[in-house]
Amino acid sequence: MTYNMKELRLHTLRGDIQTCGMDGMNERGIRRLLELRYVNLNSDIAIDEFDRILDEEYGKVEAWRVSRNAK
């Protein structure tokens, strides 16, 4: 299986969001930390794509937090 650079960056973005969220950061903090790293002139990730992935992955983090606190 081969990946292009954009796919690898998107995969890394997803992992970074999950890691930050599991370390206790809120969505706003994650955005502040990662947006400039992933959405810039040298990147092929657009802001709308970043926003979509942040929403998806942060939703997973919130679900993980709920399930962890339910135990």
DAWO-V257008 format. One line per field, one symbol per residue. phi: phi as a letter, one per 30 degrees, with the letter a starting at -180 (. if undefined). A space follows every 10 residues. Layout:
phi = ???
//
This chain:
phi = .cbddddddd ddeedddddd dddjdddddd eedceddcca dccccdddde eddddddddd dddddddddd d
//
